Structure formats: C-alpha cells, structure tokens
Amino acid sequence: MTSSNDPLAQLAQSLTGDYNQYAYDQHQAGIAHCQQRIAHVPEVTELVLTPRVRRLAVVMAVMFFAFGLMSLAGEKARFMGPVMWLVSLAFVLSYWQHRDAGKRVLLRLTRTHLWFCGLEAPVALRDITQAHIRDGKMMRIHLTLREGAGLPRITNRKGAIMPGATLKRRSGATELRLVAYGFEFDGQVLDAEQLMGMLLAYCDAAQAQAELQSLTAGQAHRR
C-alpha cells in the first residue's frame, strides 16, 4: 500500500499536475493564436469593379466607330463598316451595363467564404488549394478547388468586358477562373500582388477558424 507521504507518489502527482498545466497553457495559446489570425482580417471585405471600365468602353466604342468610317474608303473593306459599327454599339451597351461600376459589389471575402458576381453561391475558402492571379487589361484569378468541393452555378451577365466566371476540370480537381477589368477597394485599384495578399490572408483566417472550432470542441469535451 502506498503511503500519502511516499516521495515517488508525490513526485508523480507533481509531474502530472505540471503536465496538465503545460497542456492547458499550450491549448490556450493555440486558441489565442487562432483568434489573432482570424482578427487579422475584417469580418467582410467588399471589392467593387473600378469605374475606369466605363472610360474603356467609351474609348473602344469611338475607336470601332472610326474604324467603320475608315473602312468605307476602300472598296474591298467596305463591308466591314457595318461590322465595326455593331462592335461599337456593343461597347456603347457595355457602358450602360457598367453604369453602377464603383458601387456594385464585384467580389466579397469573409472569414470563411469567397463570393463573386458571376457565381450563384459563395465558395468555401478552405476548398481552395492553390491560387494564382494574372494582371493585365483584365485581372484573372485562377483558384484550384479540392476534389469534392461544392461548385456553384455560373450566372455571368452577357456583354463586352463584363466580369465573368468559368469552371474548368483538371485531373480530378476543378479550377475556378474569375475575370474582371479591375478590382477596387477604398478608391484604390488593386494590383495582382495586393489582391493575392488579401486572398491569402482570408484563406489563412478560414483555416484558423476551423482550427479554433476543433480546439474549442476538444476543450468542451474534456470538461
């Protein structure tokens, strides 16, 4: 029978208490770290289509109208005049379609999901395994989604230089491509590096949210 004054029993009890305290401290540190990562980004960030797209629509409309006029001067290219004017008309229509550029939300990021104007439903950030953004006249966001991820229906609006989304399947995974003339936040047009940094920060927050749920669930189970 072990005495309560047994040094070995007291040592074991002390070590057990120290281990439990260490495990608790580590657990609380993990929770605090997750909370810091989540708090690093706002609950919601909304990006709008830059109003500069309207200026582009005007420039393209005038340019194609002028091409149509110039084509009338040549016998062989005369038939191209009406074609150029139709293209010019398409850009005039695009100018009207973009009348709310700078106001209507184009891309919305939360701590768990990403939503784009061409998608019927948001995409879970934890389903994104790779991201790549290409800058140019049109900003192109390529997102690789894990196999089995929920895929929203595409609801693109028709028209020239309109934002759009497409889904491409590649060897089991799916690539979601988002295209727009430019993303603007707080009056600033974002470049590819700035947009990628914002996207990665929200993806990390989504991962931290999942880790926090797991840690808090484990804590409740131990109680």
C-alpha positions as CSV (number, residue, x, y, z in Angstrom):
1,M,0.0,0.0,0.0
2,T,1.4,3.4,-1.0
3,S,1.7,6.0,1.8
4,S,0.4,9.5,1.1
5,N,3.8,10.6,2.2
6,D,5.6,8.4,-0.4
7,P,8.1,10.7,-2.2
8,L,7.5,8.8,-5.5
9,A,3.8,9.3,-5.3
10,Q,4.2,13.0,-4.6
11,L,6.6,13.3,-7.5
12,A,4.2,11.5,-9.8
13,Q,1.4,13.8,-8.7
14,S,3.5,16.9,-9.2
15,L,4.6,15.8,-12.7
16,T,1.0,15.0,-13.6
17,G,-0.1,18.4,-12.4
18,D,2.8,20.1,-14.3
19,Y,1.9,18.2,-17.5
20,N,-1.8,19.1,-17.2
21,Q,-0.9,22.7,-16.7
22,Y,1.5,22.7,-19.6
23,A,-1.1,21.0,-21.8
24,Y,-3.7,23.6,-20.8
25,D,-1.3,26.5,-21.4
26,Q,-0.5,25.1,-24.9
27,H,-4.2,24.7,-25.6
28,Q,-5.0,28.2,-24.6
29,A,-2.0,29.5,-26.6
30,G,-3.3,27.7,-29.6
31,I,-6.7,29.3,-29.2
32,A,-5.2,32.7,-28.8
33,H,-3.1,32.3,-31.9
34,C,-6.1,31.2,-33.9
35,Q,-8.0,34.2,-32.7
36,Q,-5.2,36.5,-33.7
37,R,-5.1,35.1,-37.2
38,I,-8.8,35.5,-37.5
39,A,-8.8,39.1,-36.2
40,H,-6.0,39.9,-38.7
41,V,-8.7,40.4,-41.4
42,P,-12.1,42.3,-41.2
43,E,-15.2,40.1,-41.0
44,V,-16.2,41.2,-44.5
45,T,-14.2,42.9,-47.3
46,E,-16.0,44.0,-50.4
47,L,-14.3,44.9,-53.7
48,V,-16.1,46.8,-56.5
49,L,-15.4,47.0,-60.2
50,T,-13.3,50.0,-61.0
51,P,-15.3,52.9,-62.6
52,R,-12.4,53.1,-65.2
53,V,-14.2,50.4,-67.1
54,R,-16.6,53.0,-68.3
55,R,-13.8,55.0,-69.8
56,L,-12.5,51.9,-71.6
57,A,-16.0,51.3,-73.0
58,V,-16.2,54.8,-74.4
59,V,-12.7,54.6,-75.9
60,M,-13.5,51.2,-77.6
61,A,-16.8,52.4,-78.9
62,V,-15.2,55.5,-80.5
63,M,-12.3,53.5,-81.9
64,F,-14.5,50.9,-83.6
65,F,-16.9,53.6,-84.9
66,A,-13.9,55.3,-86.5
67,F,-12.7,52.0,-88.0
68,G,-16.1,51.6,-89.5
69,L,-15.9,55.0,-91.2
70,M,-12.3,54.4,-92.5
71,S,-13.4,51.0,-94.0
72,L,-15.9,52.8,-96.2
73,A,-13.0,54.5,-98.0
74,G,-11.8,51.2,-99.5
75,E,-13.7,49.1,-102.0
76,K,-12.6,45.7,-100.5
77,A,-13.1,46.6,-96.9
78,R,-16.4,48.5,-97.2
79,F,-18.4,45.5,-96.0
80,M,-16.5,45.8,-92.7
81,G,-18.1,49.1,-91.9
82,P,-21.4,47.8,-90.5
83,V,-19.5,45.1,-88.6
84,M,-17.3,47.7,-86.9
85,W,-20.4,49.8,-86.0
86,L,-22.0,46.7,-84.4
87,V,-19.0,46.2,-82.3
88,S,-19.0,49.9,-81.4
89,L,-22.7,49.6,-80.4
90,A,-21.8,46.6,-78.2
91,F,-19.3,48.8,-76.3
92,V,-22.0,51.6,-76.0
93,L,-24.2,49.0,-74.4
94,S,-21.4,47.9,-72.2
95,Y,-21.0,51.5,-71.0
96,W,-24.7,51.4,-69.9
97,Q,-24.2,48.0,-68.3
98,H,-21.3,49.3,-66.2
99,R,-23.3,52.4,-65.0
100,D,-23.0,51.1,-61.4
101,A,-19.3,50.4,-61.6
102,G,-17.6,51.6,-58.4
103,K,-20.8,50.9,-56.4
104,R,-21.9,47.3,-57.1
105,V,-20.0,44.6,-55.2
106,L,-17.8,42.5,-57.5
107,L,-16.0,40.3,-55.0
108,R,-16.8,39.7,-51.4
109,L,-14.4,38.0,-48.9
110,T,-15.5,36.8,-45.5
111,R,-13.5,34.8,-42.9
112,T,-15.0,31.6,-44.4
113,H,-16.2,32.2,-47.9
114,L,-15.5,34.0,-51.2
115,W,-18.3,35.3,-53.4
116,F,-18.0,36.7,-57.0
117,C,-20.7,38.4,-59.0
118,G,-20.7,35.6,-61.6
119,L,-21.4,32.9,-59.0
120,E,-24.8,31.9,-57.7
121,A,-23.3,30.9,-54.3
122,P,-20.1,31.5,-52.4
123,V,-17.1,29.2,-52.4
124,A,-15.6,27.9,-49.1
125,L,-12.1,29.3,-48.7
126,R,-11.0,26.0,-47.2
127,D,-11.8,24.3,-50.5
128,I,-9.1,26.4,-52.3
129,T,-5.8,24.5,-52.6
130,Q,-3.9,26.9,-55.0
131,A,-4.3,30.4,-56.2
132,H,-2.8,32.4,-59.0
133,I,-3.6,35.9,-60.2
134,R,-2.5,37.3,-63.6
135,D,-2.6,41.1,-64.2
136,G,-3.2,42.8,-67.5
137,K,-6.0,44.6,-69.2
138,M,-8.3,42.1,-67.4
139,M,-7.4,40.8,-64.0
140,R,-7.6,36.9,-64.0
141,I,-7.9,35.0,-60.7
142,H,-7.3,31.2,-61.0
143,L,-8.4,29.2,-58.0
144,T,-7.9,25.4,-57.8
145,L,-10.5,23.7,-55.7
146,R,-10.1,20.4,-53.9
147,E,-11.8,17.3,-55.2
148,G,-15.3,17.1,-53.9
149,A,-15.7,20.8,-53.2
150,G,-19.1,22.3,-53.7
151,L,-19.3,24.0,-57.1
152,P,-21.7,27.0,-57.5
153,R,-23.7,27.6,-60.7
154,I,-22.2,30.2,-63.0
155,T,-24.5,33.3,-63.6
156,N,-22.5,35.5,-65.9
157,R,-24.1,38.6,-67.4
158,K,-23.6,38.9,-71.2
159,G,-21.8,41.8,-72.7
160,A,-18.5,43.3,-73.7
161,I,-15.8,43.5,-71.0
162,M,-18.2,42.2,-68.4
163,P,-16.9,40.3,-65.3
164,G,-17.2,36.6,-65.7
165,A,-16.5,33.2,-64.0
166,T,-15.8,29.8,-65.5
167,L,-15.1,26.3,-64.1
168,K,-12.5,24.0,-65.7
169,R,-12.0,20.4,-64.6
170,R,-8.4,19.2,-64.5
171,S,-7.5,15.6,-63.4
172,G,-10.0,15.4,-60.6
173,A,-9.6,18.9,-59.3
174,T,-11.6,21.9,-60.5
175,E,-10.2,25.3,-61.5
176,L,-12.4,28.4,-60.9
177,R,-11.4,31.4,-63.1
178,L,-12.7,34.8,-62.2
179,V,-12.1,37.7,-64.7
180,A,-12.8,41.4,-64.3
181,Y,-11.4,44.7,-65.7
182,G,-10.2,45.7,-62.3
183,F,-10.9,45.4,-58.6
184,E,-11.1,48.5,-56.4
185,F,-11.0,48.8,-52.6
186,D,-11.4,52.1,-50.8
187,G,-10.9,54.0,-54.0
188,Q,-7.7,52.2,-54.9
189,V,-7.3,49.8,-57.9
190,L,-5.6,46.7,-56.6
191,D,-2.7,45.1,-58.5
192,A,-2.2,41.3,-58.6
193,E,0.1,41.3,-55.6
194,Q,-2.2,43.3,-53.4
195,L,-5.2,41.1,-54.3
196,M,-3.2,37.9,-53.7
197,G,-2.1,39.1,-50.3
198,M,-5.7,39.9,-49.4
199,L,-6.9,36.5,-50.6
200,L,-4.2,34.6,-48.8
201,A,-4.9,36.4,-45.6
202,Y,-8.6,35.4,-45.8
203,C,-7.7,31.8,-46.6
204,D,-5.5,31.7,-43.5
205,A,-8.3,33.2,-41.4
206,A,-10.6,30.4,-42.7
207,Q,-8.1,27.8,-41.7
208,A,-7.7,29.4,-38.3
209,Q,-11.5,29.4,-37.9
210,A,-11.6,25.6,-38.5
211,E,-8.7,25.0,-36.1
212,L,-10.3,27.2,-33.4
213,Q,-13.6,25.2,-33.7
214,S,-11.6,22.0,-33.3
215,L,-9.7,23.4,-30.2
216,T,-12.9,24.7,-28.5
217,A,-14.7,21.4,-29.2
218,G,-11.9,19.5,-27.6
219,Q,-11.9,21.8,-24.6
220,A,-15.7,21.3,-24.2
221,H,-15.3,17.5,-24.5
222,R,-12.6,17.4,-21.7
223,R,-15.0,19.3,-19.4
